Amino acid sequence: MATVELRFSALPEHVRTARLVAAAVARRAGVDEAVLDEVRLAVGEACTRAVGLHQTGGISAPVKVLLIEEEKQFSIEVGDEAPHAVPGERADGAGPGDPDGEAEEDEMGLAVISGLVDDVEVSAGEHGGSIKMTWPTTPPPTILV
């Protein structure tokens, strides 16, 4: 199992680099060429979400991206260190509601990712969250000599 770890400052200009690295590693891992655009888009969406959470929360820690190559699958995990509130509560603890619309934007980003990737796991807690996306891989063709 090979793993590539990428960490970048929570700045929007670094999201493009994360997308390009993810697509290159996915190609090398054996993800179907027809799916690489979906990989790029999903990683871009997940990284943009993490950058936004870090900037909104004033978090200086880097965004972490793990690219994990396993025997028959390739996974990408995008992690943030932003505390996530319980659904239905505002982050300041003042009760239900989100006047800034951040929760709706977050849900929209997750919906886009779910539409692009069949196997998605989202986890969140008071110390951060992650989005893990998995794609099947095909083994390289056997060359007979």
DSSP file (Angstrom, degrees, kcal/mol; ACC not computed):
  #  RESIDUE AA STRUCTURE BP1 BP2  ACC     N-H-->O    O-->H-N    N-H-->O    O-->H-N    TCO  KAPPA ALPHA  PHI   PSI    X-CA   Y-CA   Z-CA
    1    1 A M              0   0    0      0, 0.0     2,-0.4     0, 0.0    69,-0.2   0.000 360.0 360.0 360.0 117.0    0.0    0.0    0.0
    2    2 A A  E     -A   69   0A   0     67,-1.4    67,-3.4     2,-0.0     2,-0.4  -0.809 360.0-169.3 -99.9 138.6    1.6    3.3   -1.2
    3    3 A T  E     -A   68   0A   0     -2,-0.4     2,-0.5    65,-0.2    65,-0.2  -0.994   9.8-164.8-131.3 134.3    0.6    6.6    0.4
    4    4 A V  E     -A   67   0A   0     63,-2.6    63,-3.1    -2,-0.4     2,-0.5  -0.967  11.9-157.7-112.8 131.7    1.4   10.1   -0.8
    5    5 A E  E     -A   66   0A   0     -2,-0.5     2,-0.4    61,-0.2    61,-0.2  -0.946   8.7-174.1-114.4 130.2    0.7   12.9    1.7
    6    6 A L  E     -A   65   0A   0     59,-3.1    59,-3.2    -2,-0.5     2,-0.4  -0.983   1.6-176.7-122.5 129.4    0.2   16.5    0.6
    7    7 A R  E     +A   64   0A   0     -2,-0.4     2,-0.3    57,-0.2    57,-0.2  -0.988   9.3 172.5-124.7 136.0   -0.1   19.4    3.0
    8    8 A F  E     -A   63   0A   0     55,-2.0    55,-2.8    -2,-0.4    -2,-0.0  -0.994  38.4 -95.0-144.1 151.9   -0.8   22.9    1.9
    9    9 A S        -     0   0    0     -2,-0.3     2,-2.9    53,-0.2     5,-0.2  -0.310  50.6-102.3 -59.4 144.8   -1.6   26.3    3.4
   10   10 A A  S    S+     0   0    0     51,-0.3    -1,-0.1    50,-0.2    49,-0.0  -0.379  79.1 127.5 -75.0  70.0   -5.3   27.0    3.5
   11   11 A L    >   -     0   0    0     -2,-2.9     3,-2.0     1,-0.1     4,-0.4  -0.987  65.1-129.2-127.4 137.0   -5.2   29.3    0.4
   12   12 A P  G >> S+     0   0    0      0, 0.0     3,-1.4     0, 0.0     4,-0.5   0.802 104.1  66.0 -56.0 -31.3   -7.5   28.9   -2.6
   13   13 A E  G 34 S+     0   0    0      1,-0.3     4,-0.5     2,-0.2     3,-0.2   0.685  95.7  58.0 -67.6 -15.8   -4.5   29.1   -5.0
   14   14 A H  G <> S+     0   0    0     -3,-2.0     4,-1.9    -5,-0.2    -1,-0.3   0.609  85.7  78.5 -87.4 -12.1   -3.2   25.8   -3.7
   15   15 A V  H <> S+     0   0    0     -3,-1.4     4,-2.3    -4,-0.4    -1,-0.2   0.894  89.3  55.5 -63.4 -39.9   -6.3   23.9   -4.5
   16   16 A R  H  X S+     0   0    0     -4,-0.5     4,-2.3     1,-0.2    -1,-0.2   0.909 106.7  50.1 -59.8 -43.1   -5.3   23.6   -8.2
   17   17 A T  H  > S+     0   0    0     -4,-0.5     4,-2.6     1,-0.2     5,-0.2   0.918 109.1  51.7 -61.9 -43.3   -2.0   22.1   -7.3
   18   18 A A  H  X S+     0   0    0     -4,-1.9     4,-2.5     1,-0.2    -2,-0.2   0.900 109.7  50.4 -60.4 -41.1   -3.8   19.5   -5.1
   19   19 A R  H  X S+     0   0    0     -4,-2.3     4,-2.3     2,-0.2    -2,-0.2   0.922 111.6  47.3 -62.4 -44.9   -6.1   18.6   -8.0
   20   20 A L  H  X S+     0   0    0     -4,-2.3     4,-2.1     2,-0.2    -2,-0.2   0.908 113.5  47.1 -65.6 -42.9   -3.2   18.1  -10.4
   21   21 A V  H  X S+     0   0    0     -4,-2.6     4,-2.6     2,-0.2     5,-0.3   0.928 112.0  51.2 -63.7 -44.8   -1.2   16.0   -7.9
   22   22 A A  H  X S+     0   0    0     -4,-2.5     4,-2.5    -5,-0.2    -2,-0.2   0.912 110.9  47.6 -59.9 -43.9   -4.3   13.9   -7.2
   23   23 A A  H  X S+     0   0    0     -4,-2.3     4,-2.3     2,-0.2    -1,-0.2   0.899 112.4  49.5 -65.4 -40.2   -5.0   13.2  -10.9
   24   24 A A  H  X S+     0   0    0     -4,-2.1     4,-2.0     2,-0.2    -2,-0.2   0.920 114.3  43.8 -65.6 -43.3   -1.4   12.3  -11.6
   25   25 A V  H  X S+     0   0    0     -4,-2.6     4,-1.9     2,-0.2    -2,-0.2   0.887 112.6  53.1 -69.8 -38.0   -1.3    9.9   -8.6
   26   26 A A  H  X>S+     0   0    0     -4,-2.5     5,-2.4    -5,-0.3     4,-0.8   0.916 108.8  49.8 -61.9 -43.1   -4.7    8.4   -9.5
   27   27 A R  H ><5S+     0   0    0     -4,-2.3     3,-0.9     1,-0.2    -2,-0.2   0.931 111.8  47.9 -60.5 -46.1   -3.5    7.8  -13.1
   28   28 A R  H 3<5S+     0   0    0     -4,-2.0    -1,-0.2     1,-0.2    -2,-0.2   0.820 107.7  56.6 -64.4 -31.6   -0.4    6.0  -11.8
   29   29 A A  H 3<5S-     0   0    0     -4,-1.9    -1,-0.2    -5,-0.1    -2,-0.2   0.641 123.8-101.1 -76.9 -14.1   -2.5    4.0   -9.4
   30   30 A G  T <<5 +     0   0    0     -3,-0.9   108,-2.2    -4,-0.8     2,-0.2   0.632  62.5 159.5 104.6  16.2   -4.6    2.6  -12.2
   31   31 A V      < -     0   0    0     -5,-2.4    -1,-0.3   106,-0.2   106,-0.2  -0.547  54.6 -94.9 -69.8 136.8   -7.8    4.7  -12.0
   32   32 A D    >>  -     0   0    0    104,-0.5     3,-1.9    -2,-0.2     4,-0.6  -0.225  26.2-128.4 -55.0 135.5   -9.6    4.6  -15.3
   33   33 A E  G >4 S+     0   0    0      1,-0.3     3,-1.0     2,-0.2     4,-0.4   0.831 107.8  62.1 -54.3 -35.8   -8.8    7.5  -17.6
   34   34 A A  G 34 S+     0   0    0      1,-0.2    -1,-0.3     2,-0.1     4,-0.2   0.687 105.1  47.9 -66.1 -17.6  -12.5    8.2  -18.1
   35   35 A V  G <> S+     0   0    0     -3,-1.9     4,-2.0     1,-0.1     3,-0.5   0.535  83.7  91.3-100.0 -10.0  -12.8    8.9  -14.3
   36   36 A L  H <X S+     0   0    0     -3,-1.0     4,-2.5    -4,-0.6     5,-0.2   0.834  83.5  55.1 -61.5 -34.1   -9.9   11.2  -13.9
   37   37 A D  H  > S+     0   0    0     -4,-0.4     4,-2.6     2,-0.2    -1,-0.3   0.897 108.2  49.8 -63.9 -38.3  -11.9   14.4  -14.5
   38   38 A E  H  > S+     0   0    0     -3,-0.5     4,-2.8    -4,-0.2     5,-0.2   0.886 109.2  51.9 -66.0 -38.4  -14.3   13.3  -11.7
   39   39 A V  H  X S+     0   0    0     -4,-2.0     4,-2.6     2,-0.2     5,-0.3   0.947 111.2  47.5 -60.7 -48.9  -11.3   12.7   -9.5
   40   40 A R  H  X S+     0   0    0     -4,-2.5     4,-2.4     1,-0.2    -2,-0.2   0.928 114.9  45.3 -58.0 -48.2  -10.0   16.3  -10.2
   41   41 A L  H  X S+     0   0    0     -4,-2.6     4,-2.4     2,-0.2    -1,-0.2   0.918 113.9  48.1 -64.4 -44.3  -13.4   17.8   -9.6
   42   42 A A  H  X S+     0   0    0     -4,-2.8     4,-2.6     2,-0.2    -2,-0.2   0.913 113.5  46.9 -64.6 -43.3  -14.1   15.9   -6.4
   43   43 A V  H  X S+     0   0    0     -4,-2.6     4,-2.8    -5,-0.2     5,-0.3   0.910 111.8  51.8 -65.2 -41.5  -10.7   16.7   -5.0
   44   44 A G  H  X S+     0   0    0     -4,-2.4     4,-2.4    -5,-0.3    -2,-0.2   0.918 111.6  46.6 -59.6 -43.7  -11.1   20.4   -5.9
   45   45 A E  H  X S+     0   0    0     -4,-2.4     4,-2.1     2,-0.2    -2,-0.2   0.923 114.3  46.7 -65.1 -45.1  -14.4   20.5   -4.2
   46   46 A A  H  X S+     0   0    0     -4,-2.6     4,-2.2     2,-0.2    -2,-0.2   0.906 115.2  46.0 -65.4 -41.8  -13.2   18.8   -1.1
   47   47 A C  H  X S+     0   0    0     -4,-2.8     4,-2.8     2,-0.2     5,-0.2   0.894 111.0  52.1 -69.1 -39.6  -10.1   21.0   -0.9
   48   48 A T  H  X S+     0   0    0     -4,-2.4     4,-2.4    -5,-0.3    -1,-0.2   0.900 110.2  50.1 -61.5 -40.6  -12.0   24.2   -1.5
   49   49 A R  H  X S+     0   0    0     -4,-2.1     4,-2.3     2,-0.2    -2,-0.2   0.932 111.9  47.1 -62.1 -47.1  -14.4   23.2    1.3
   50   50 A A  H  X S+     0   0    0     -4,-2.2     4,-2.3     2,-0.2    -2,-0.2   0.905 111.7  50.5 -63.8 -42.1  -11.4   22.5    3.7
   51   51 A V  H  X S+     0   0    0     -4,-2.8     4,-2.7     1,-0.2     5,-0.2   0.926 110.9  49.7 -60.9 -44.8   -9.8   25.8    2.8
   52   52 A G  H  X S+     0   0    0     -4,-2.4     4,-2.7     1,-0.2     5,-0.2   0.906 110.2  49.8 -61.4 -42.7  -13.0   27.7    3.4
   53   53 A L  H  X S+     0   0    0     -4,-2.3     4,-2.0     2,-0.2    -1,-0.2   0.896 112.8  47.4 -63.5 -40.2  -13.5   26.0    6.8
   54   54 A H  H  X>S+     0   0    0     -4,-2.3     5,-2.7     2,-0.2     4,-0.6   0.922 114.4  45.7 -67.7 -43.7   -9.9   26.9    7.8
   55   55 A Q  H ><5S+     0   0    0     -4,-2.7     3,-0.7     1,-0.2    -2,-0.2   0.919 113.9  48.3 -67.3 -42.6  -10.2   30.5    6.6
   56   56 A T  H 3<5S+     0   0    0     -4,-2.7    -1,-0.2     1,-0.2    -2,-0.2   0.888 116.3  44.0 -63.4 -39.2  -13.6   31.0    8.3
   57   57 A G  H 3<5S-     0   0    0     -4,-2.0    -1,-0.2    -5,-0.2    -2,-0.2   0.463 109.5-120.8 -86.1  -1.5  -12.3   29.5   11.5
   58   58 A G  T <<5 +     0   0    0     -3,-0.7     2,-0.5    -4,-0.6    -3,-0.2   0.852  54.8 162.0  65.9  33.9   -9.0   31.4   11.5
   59   59 A I      < -     0   0    0     -5,-2.7    -1,-0.2    -6,-0.2   -49,-0.2  -0.764  27.7-170.0 -93.4 126.5   -7.1   28.1   11.5
   60   60 A S        +     0   0    0     -2,-0.5   -50,-0.2   -51,-0.1    -1,-0.1   0.550  51.9 110.4 -93.0  -7.3   -3.5   28.4   10.4
   61   61 A A  S    S-     0   0    0      1,-0.1   -51,-0.3   -52,-0.1    20,-0.2  -0.306  75.1-104.3 -64.8 150.7   -2.9   24.6   10.2
   62   62 A P        -     0   0    0      0, 0.0     2,-0.3     0, 0.0   -53,-0.2  -0.340  28.4-108.9 -73.9 158.3   -2.4   23.2    6.7
   63   63 A V  E     -A    8   0A   0    -55,-2.8   -55,-2.0    17,-0.1     2,-0.5  -0.689  36.6-142.4 -79.8 139.3   -5.0   21.2    4.8
   64   64 A K  E     -AB   7  79A   0     15,-1.9    15,-3.4    -2,-0.3     2,-0.5  -0.913  17.8-174.0-113.9 132.3   -4.0   17.6    4.6
   65   65 A V  E     -AB   6  78A   0    -59,-3.2   -59,-3.1    -2,-0.5     2,-0.5  -0.989   5.2-164.8-125.0 123.0   -4.6   15.3    1.5
   66   66 A L  E     -AB   5  77A   0     11,-2.8    11,-2.6    -2,-0.5     2,-0.6  -0.931   2.8-163.7-107.6 129.1   -3.7   11.6    1.7
   67   67 A L  E     -AB   4  76A   0    -63,-3.1   -63,-2.6    -2,-0.5     2,-0.6  -0.949  14.9-169.8-112.7 110.1   -3.5    9.7   -1.6
   68   68 A I  E     -AB   3  75A   0      7,-3.3     7,-2.8    -2,-0.6     2,-0.6  -0.897  11.0-164.1-115.7 116.7   -3.7    6.0   -0.8
   69   69 A E  E     +AB   2  74A   0    -67,-3.4   -67,-1.4    -2,-0.6     5,-0.2  -0.876  18.5 170.8 -99.8 119.3   -3.0    3.3   -3.4
   70   70 A E        -     0   0    0      3,-2.7     3,-0.1    -2,-0.6   -68,-0.0  -0.586  49.0 -83.0-117.7-177.1   -4.2   -0.1   -2.4
   71   71 A E  S    S+     0   0    0      1,-0.2     3,-0.0    -2,-0.2    -2,-0.0   0.909 120.1   4.2 -58.3 -49.8   -4.5   -3.4   -4.3
   72   72 A K  S    S+     0   0    0     64,-0.0    65,-1.6    67,-0.0     2,-0.3   0.214 126.8  48.6-123.8  14.7   -7.8   -2.8   -6.1
   73   73 A Q  E     - C   0 136A   0     63,-0.3    -3,-2.7    -3,-0.1     2,-0.4  -0.989  57.7-145.6-152.6 160.7   -8.7    0.7   -5.1
   74   74 A F  E     -BC  69 135A   0     61,-2.9    61,-2.8    -2,-0.3     2,-0.4  -0.998  22.0-169.7-129.0 128.2   -7.4    4.2   -4.9
   75   75 A S  E     -BC  68 134A   0     -7,-2.8    -7,-3.3    -2,-0.4     2,-0.4  -0.908  12.0-163.5-122.9 147.8   -8.6    6.6   -2.1
   76   76 A I  E     -BC  67 133A   0     57,-2.7    57,-3.0    -2,-0.4     2,-0.5  -0.998   7.5-168.2-127.7 128.1   -8.1   10.3   -1.4
   77   77 A E  E     -BC  66 132A   0    -11,-2.6   -11,-2.8    -2,-0.4     2,-0.6  -0.971   2.3-165.8-120.1 121.3   -8.8   11.7    2.0
   78   78 A V  E     -BC  65 131A   0     53,-2.5    53,-2.1    -2,-0.5     2,-0.4  -0.925  14.6-168.7-107.0 120.4   -9.0   15.4    2.5
   79   79 A G  E     -BC  64 130A   0    -15,-3.4   -15,-1.9    -2,-0.6     2,-0.3  -0.862  10.7-173.3-116.1 145.3   -8.8   16.5    6.1
   80   80 A D  E     - C   0 129A   0     49,-2.7    49,-0.9    -2,-0.4   -17,-0.1  -0.843  23.6-142.5-124.5 165.7   -9.4   19.8    7.9
   81   81 A E        +     0   0    0     -2,-0.3    47,-0.1    47,-0.2   -20,-0.1   0.109  59.2 124.3-114.1  19.9   -8.8   20.9   11.5
   82   82 A A        -     0   0    0     47,-0.1    43,-0.3   -32,-0.1     2,-0.2  -0.636  67.3-115.1 -81.7 134.7  -11.9   23.0   11.8
   83   83 A P        -     0   0    0      0, 0.0     2,-0.5     0, 0.0    43,-0.3  -0.508  29.7-144.7 -67.8 135.2  -14.3   22.2   14.6
   84   84 A H        -     0   0    0     41,-2.2    44,-0.1    -2,-0.2     2,-0.1  -0.895   9.4-135.8-107.6 129.0  -17.6   21.0   13.2
   85   85 A A        -     0   0    0     -2,-0.5     6,-0.1     1,-0.1     3,-0.1  -0.342  31.4 -92.3 -77.3 159.7  -20.9   21.9   15.0
   86   86 A V    >   -     0   0    0      4,-0.2     3,-2.0     1,-0.1    -1,-0.1  -0.524  57.8 -91.3 -66.9 136.6  -23.7   19.4   15.7
   87   87 A P  T 3  S+     0   0    0      0, 0.0    -1,-0.1     0, 0.0     3,-0.1  -0.233 114.3  26.3 -53.5 136.1  -26.2   19.6   12.8
   88   88 A G  T 3  S+     0   0    0      1,-0.3     2,-0.4    -3,-0.1     9,-0.1   0.338 105.6  94.2  92.4  -6.7  -28.9   22.2   13.6
   89   89 A E  S <  S-     0   0    0     -3,-2.0    -1,-0.3     7,-0.2     2,-0.2  -0.901  74.7-120.2-117.5 148.1  -26.8   24.2   15.9
   90   90 A R    >   -     0   0    0      5,-1.8     3,-1.9    -2,-0.4     5,-0.3  -0.519  27.6-116.1 -79.2 154.6  -24.7   27.3   15.1
   91   91 A A  T 3  S+     0   0    0      1,-0.3    -1,-0.1    -2,-0.2     7,-0.0   0.782 115.1  58.8 -62.8 -27.4  -21.0   27.1   15.7
   92   92 A D  T 3  S-     0   0    0      3,-0.1    -1,-0.3     1,-0.0    -2,-0.0   0.457 113.7-117.3 -83.5   1.7  -21.2   29.8   18.4
   93   93 A G  S <  S+     0   0    0     -3,-1.9    -2,-0.1     2,-0.1    -1,-0.0   0.568  76.9 129.2  79.5   9.2  -23.7   27.7   20.4
   94   94 A A  S    S-     0   0    0      1,-0.3    -3,-0.1     3,-0.1    -1,-0.1   0.471  71.9-104.2 -79.0  -0.9  -26.5   30.2   20.0
   95   95 A G        -     0   0    0     -5,-0.3    -5,-1.8     2,-0.1    -1,-0.3  -0.647  65.0  -6.7 113.0-170.1  -28.9   27.6   18.8
   96   96 A P  S    S+     0   0    0      0, 0.0    -7,-0.2     0, 0.0     2,-0.1  -0.154  90.5  60.0 -62.9 154.4  -30.5   26.6   15.4
   97   97 A G        -     0   0    0     -9,-0.1    -3,-0.1     1,-0.1    -2,-0.1  -0.136  53.8-139.4 112.6 155.6  -29.9   28.6   12.3
   98   98 A D    >   -     0   0    0     -8,-0.1     3,-1.6    -2,-0.1     6,-0.2  -0.664  14.2-176.6-149.7  86.8  -27.1   29.8   10.1
   99   99 A P  T 3  S+     0   0    0      0, 0.0    -1,-0.1     0, 0.0    -2,-0.0   0.768  82.2  56.7 -63.0 -26.6  -27.6   33.4    8.9
  100  100 A D  T 3  S-     0   0    0      1,-0.0    -2,-0.0     4,-0.0     0, 0.0   0.596 104.0-126.4 -81.5 -10.2  -24.5   33.4    6.7
  101  101 A G    <>  +     0   0    0     -3,-1.6     4,-2.0     3,-0.1     5,-0.2   0.635  67.6 134.1  76.2  13.3  -25.6   30.4    4.7
  102  102 A E  H  >  +     0   0    0      1,-0.2     4,-2.5     2,-0.2     5,-0.2   0.879  69.1  53.4 -65.0 -37.0  -22.4   28.6    5.4
  103  103 A A  H  > S+     0   0    0      2,-0.2     4,-2.6     1,-0.2    -1,-0.2   0.902 108.7  49.4 -65.0 -39.7  -24.2   25.3    6.2
  104  104 A E  H  > S+     0   0    0      2,-0.2     4,-2.1     1,-0.2    -1,-0.2   0.900 111.7  48.7 -65.4 -39.7  -26.1   25.4    2.9
  105  105 A E  H  X S+     0   0    0     -4,-2.0     4,-2.2     2,-0.2    -2,-0.2   0.904 111.6  49.9 -64.8 -41.4  -22.8   26.0    1.0
  106  106 A D  H  X S+     0   0    0     -4,-2.5     4,-2.2     1,-0.2    -2,-0.2   0.922 110.9  48.8 -62.2 -46.0  -21.2   23.2    2.9
  107  107 A E  H  X S+     0   0    0     -4,-2.6     4,-2.2     1,-0.2    -1,-0.2   0.874 109.3  53.4 -62.6 -38.0  -24.1   20.8    2.1
  108  108 A M  H  X S+     0   0    0     -4,-2.1     4,-2.2     2,-0.2    -1,-0.2   0.918 108.6  49.4 -63.7 -43.7  -23.9   21.9   -1.6
  109  109 A G  H  X S+     0   0    0     -4,-2.2     4,-2.1     1,-0.2    -2,-0.2   0.906 111.7  48.3 -62.0 -42.0  -20.2   21.0   -1.8
  110  110 A L  H  X S+     0   0    0     -4,-2.2     4,-2.5     1,-0.2    -1,-0.2   0.868 109.8  53.1 -66.3 -35.8  -20.9   17.6   -0.2
  111  111 A A  H  X S+     0   0    0     -4,-2.2     4,-1.7     2,-0.2    -2,-0.2   0.895 108.1  50.3 -65.8 -39.6  -23.7   17.0   -2.6
  112  112 A V  H  X S+     0   0    0     -4,-2.2     4,-1.3     2,-0.2    -2,-0.2   0.933 111.7  47.9 -63.1 -45.5  -21.4   17.7   -5.6
  113  113 A I  H >X S+     0   0    0     -4,-2.1     4,-2.2     1,-0.2     3,-0.6   0.925 110.5  51.5 -61.4 -44.9  -18.8   15.3   -4.2
  114  114 A S  H 3< S+     0   0    0     -4,-2.5    -1,-0.2     1,-0.2    -2,-0.2   0.820 108.4  52.9 -62.8 -30.9  -21.4   12.6   -3.7
  115  115 A G  H 3< S+     0   0    0     -4,-1.7    -1,-0.2     1,-0.2    -2,-0.2   0.769 114.5  41.3 -73.5 -25.9  -22.6   13.1   -7.2
  116  116 A L  H << S+     0   0    0     -4,-1.3     2,-0.4    -3,-0.6    -2,-0.2   0.771 115.9  47.6 -90.4 -29.3  -19.1   12.6   -8.6
  117  117 A V     <  -     0   0    0     -4,-2.2    -1,-0.2    -5,-0.1     3,-0.2  -0.954  58.6-159.2-124.1 129.1  -17.9    9.7   -6.4
  118  118 A D  S    S+     0   0    0     -2,-0.4     2,-0.7     1,-0.2    -1,-0.1   0.862  87.9  49.1 -72.2 -36.0  -19.8    6.5   -5.6
  119  119 A D  E    S+D  134   0A   0     15,-0.7    15,-2.2     2,-0.0     2,-0.4  -0.855  72.6 154.6-113.6  98.3  -17.9    5.7   -2.5
  120  120 A V  E     -D  133   0A   0     -2,-0.7     2,-0.4    13,-0.2    13,-0.2  -0.979  21.5-170.3-127.5 135.0  -17.7    8.7   -0.1
  121  121 A E  E     -D  132   0A   0     11,-2.6    11,-3.1    -2,-0.4     2,-0.5  -0.994   6.5-168.6-124.0 125.6  -17.2    8.8    3.7
  122  122 A V  E     +D  131   0A   0     -2,-0.4     2,-0.4     9,-0.2     9,-0.2  -0.954   8.2 176.3-114.5 128.6  -17.6   12.0    5.6
  123  123 A S  E     +D  130   0A   0      7,-2.6     7,-2.7    -2,-0.5     2,-0.3  -0.980   1.0 173.5-130.4 146.9  -16.6   12.4    9.2
  124  124 A A  E     +D  129   0A   0     -2,-0.4     2,-0.3     5,-0.3     5,-0.2  -0.996   6.2 150.4-151.7 147.3  -16.6   15.4   11.4
  125  125 A G  E >   -D  128   0A   0      3,-1.6   -41,-2.2    -2,-0.3     3,-1.2  -0.887  61.1 -72.8-159.4-171.9  -16.0   16.3   15.0
  126  126 A E  T 3  S+     0   0    0     -2,-0.3     3,-0.1   -43,-0.3   -41,-0.0   0.673 127.3  48.1 -70.9 -15.7  -14.8   19.0   17.3
  127  127 A H  T 3  S-     0   0    0      1,-0.4    -1,-0.2   -44,-0.1     2,-0.2   0.280 125.1 -70.4-107.7   9.8  -11.2   18.5   16.2
  128  128 A G  E <   - D   0 125A   0     -3,-1.2    -3,-1.6   -46,-0.2    -1,-0.4  -0.746  46.3-113.2 131.7-178.5  -11.7   18.5   12.5
  129  129 A G  E     -CD  80 124A   0    -49,-0.9   -49,-2.7    -5,-0.2     2,-0.3  -0.896  14.2-151.6-146.6 174.3  -13.2   16.4    9.7
  130  130 A S  E     -CD  79 123A   0     -7,-2.7    -7,-2.6    -2,-0.3     2,-0.5  -0.995  10.0-148.8-151.4 154.7  -12.4   14.5    6.6
  131  131 A I  E     -CD  78 122A   0    -53,-2.1   -53,-2.5    -2,-0.3     2,-0.5  -0.991  17.6-165.8-122.8 119.1  -13.8   13.4    3.3
  132  132 A K  E     -CD  77 121A   0    -11,-3.1   -11,-2.6    -2,-0.5     2,-0.4  -0.936   5.6-173.8-110.9 123.9  -12.6   10.0    2.0
  133  133 A M  E     -CD  76 120A   0    -57,-3.0   -57,-2.7    -2,-0.5     2,-0.4  -0.942   3.5-165.6-118.4 136.3  -13.3    9.2   -1.6
  134  134 A T  E     -CD  75 119A   0    -15,-2.2   -15,-0.7    -2,-0.4   -59,-0.2  -0.972   7.8-177.7-130.2 138.3  -12.5    5.8   -3.2
  135  135 A W  E     -C   74   0A   0    -61,-2.8   -61,-2.9    -2,-0.4     2,-0.1  -0.951  30.4-111.6-127.3 148.5  -12.4    4.6   -6.8
  136  136 A P  E     -C   73   0A   0      0, 0.0  -104,-0.5     0, 0.0     2,-0.3  -0.455  31.0-149.2 -74.2 153.9  -11.7    1.2   -8.2
  137  137 A T        -     0   0    0    -65,-1.6  -106,-0.2  -106,-0.2  -107,-0.1  -0.869   4.6-138.0-120.0 157.9   -8.4    0.6  -10.0
  138  138 A T        -     0   0    0   -108,-2.2   -66,-0.0    -2,-0.3   -65,-0.0  -0.948  26.8-115.8-113.6 136.0   -7.6   -1.8  -12.9
  139  139 A P        -     0   0    0      0, 0.0     3,-0.1     0, 0.0  -109,-0.1  -0.331  40.3 -95.2 -66.5 151.8   -4.3   -3.7  -12.8
  140  140 A P        -     0   0    0      0, 0.0     0, 0.0     0, 0.0     0, 0.0  -0.341  51.7 -92.1 -64.3 149.2   -1.9   -2.9  -15.6
  141  141 A P        -     0   0    0      0, 0.0     2,-0.4     0, 0.0    -3,-0.0  -0.301  38.5-114.7 -64.5 145.7   -2.1   -5.2  -18.6
  142  142 A T        -     0   0    0     -3,-0.1     2,-0.6     1,-0.0     0, 0.0  -0.683  25.7-148.5 -81.7 129.2    0.2   -8.3  -18.6
  143  143 A I        -     0   0    0     -2,-0.4     2,-0.4     2,-0.0    -1,-0.0  -0.886   6.9-152.7-102.6 120.0    2.7   -8.1  -21.4
  144  144 A L              0   0    0     -2,-0.6    -2,-0.0     1,-0.1     0, 0.0  -0.770 360.0 360.0 -92.3 133.5    3.7  -11.5  -22.8
  145  145 A V              0   0    0     -2,-0.4    -1,-0.1     0, 0.0    -2,-0.0   0.399 360.0 360.0-105.7 360.0    7.2  -11.7  -24.2
